[in-house]
Amino acid sequence: MTEITNDNDLPRAVPRFERPDAHGQAAMLLVESMIHGLIARSVIKLEDAVDMVTVAIDVKMEIAADLGDSHDTMDKSLGLLSAIRDSLSNDLG
């Protein structure tokens, strides 16, 4: 059976291919580099840096619903923050 359409039909939704966010990637890399640099220069203690990232994780979980984040978006954000915390925690020994 052939589907009949005309100019009055709305176009079908095409799934969007989500590209990585270049701004977000650059910001995350910069922040993580700054944290490691501050620790290396003894501006902040490693334990304090881990605590700061933990606070960021807690805040993200608290405000995700208010921001209208989907579970997928929240999980991705938490995954990135957790990776930074894990990276720092590895240095704790």
JOSUL-V504753 format. One record per residue. RES is the residue in one small letter. PHI is phi in whole degrees, -180 to 180 (none if undefined). OMEGA is omega in whole degrees, -180 to 180 (999 if undefined). D_FIRST is the distance of its C-alpha to the first C-alpha in Angstrom with 1 decimal. Layout:
BEGIN
RES | PHI | OMEGA | D_FIRST
RES | PHI | OMEGA | D_FIRST
END
This chain:
BEGIN
m | none | -178 | 0.0
t | -92 | 178 | 3.8
e | -87 | -180 | 6.5
i | -101 | 178 | 9.4
t | -134 | 174 | 12.8
n | -145 | -177 | 16.3
d | -66 | -179 | 19.8
n | -85 | 180 | 20.5
d | -75 | 176 | 18.2
l | -75 | 178 | 20.3
p | -65 | 178 | 19.7
r | -72 | 178 | 18.7
a | -68 | 178 | 21.8
v | -102 | 180 | 22.6
p | -59 | 180 | 25.0
r | -82 | 172 | 28.4
f | -88 | -178 | 30.4
e | -86 | 177 | 33.8
r | -85 | 176 | 36.6
p | -59 | -179 | 40.0
d | -81 | -177 | 42.2
a | -62 | 180 | 44.9
h | -65 | 179 | 47.2
g | -64 | 179 | 46.9
q | -63 | -180 | 47.5
a | -64 | -180 | 50.5
a | -64 | 180 | 51.9
m | -64 | 179 | 51.7
l | -63 | 179 | 53.3
l | -63 | -179 | 56.0
v | -63 | 180 | 56.8
e | -64 | 177 | 57.0
s | -63 | 179 | 59.2
m | -65 | 179 | 61.4
i | -60 | 180 | 61.9
h | -62 | 179 | 62.9
g | -66 | 178 | 65.2
l | -65 | 177 | 66.9
i | -67 | -178 | 67.5
a | -61 | -180 | 68.9
r | -93 | 180 | 71.2
s | 58 | 176 | 72.3
v | -79 | 174 | 71.2
i | -131 | 177 | 69.3
k | -83 | 178 | 69.6
l | -56 | -179 | 66.8
e | -61 | 179 | 66.8
d | -67 | 178 | 66.4
a | -64 | 177 | 63.5
v | -61 | 178 | 61.7
d | -61 | -180 | 62.6
m | -63 | 179 | 61.1
v | -69 | 177 | 57.8
t | -62 | 177 | 57.8
v | -62 | 179 | 58.4
a | -61 | 177 | 55.4
i | -63 | 179 | 53.3
d | -62 | 180 | 54.6
v | -65 | 179 | 54.1
k | -58 | 180 | 50.5
m | -65 | -179 | 49.8
e | -73 | -174 | 51.5
i | -101 | -176 | 49.8
a | -56 | -179 | 46.3
a | -66 | 179 | 45.1
d | -64 | 179 | 46.9
l | -81 | -178 | 45.2
g | 79 | 180 | 41.8
d | -67 | 171 | 41.3
s | -77 | 177 | 38.5
h | -62 | -180 | 39.6
d | -64 | 179 | 38.2
t | -64 | 179 | 40.3
m | -62 | -180 | 43.3
d | -62 | 179 | 43.1
k | -66 | 179 | 42.9
s | -62 | 180 | 45.9
l | -65 | 177 | 47.8
g | -64 | 179 | 47.1
l | -66 | 179 | 48.5
l | -65 | 179 | 51.5
s | -64 | 178 | 52.1
a | -64 | 177 | 52.0
i | -66 | 179 | 54.7
r | -61 | 179 | 56.7
d | -64 | 178 | 56.4
s | -61 | 178 | 57.5
l | -70 | -178 | 60.5
s | -64 | 178 | 61.3
n | -61 | 180 | 61.5
d | -77 | 180 | 64.5
l | -67 | 177 | 66.3
g | 89 | 999 | 67.1
END
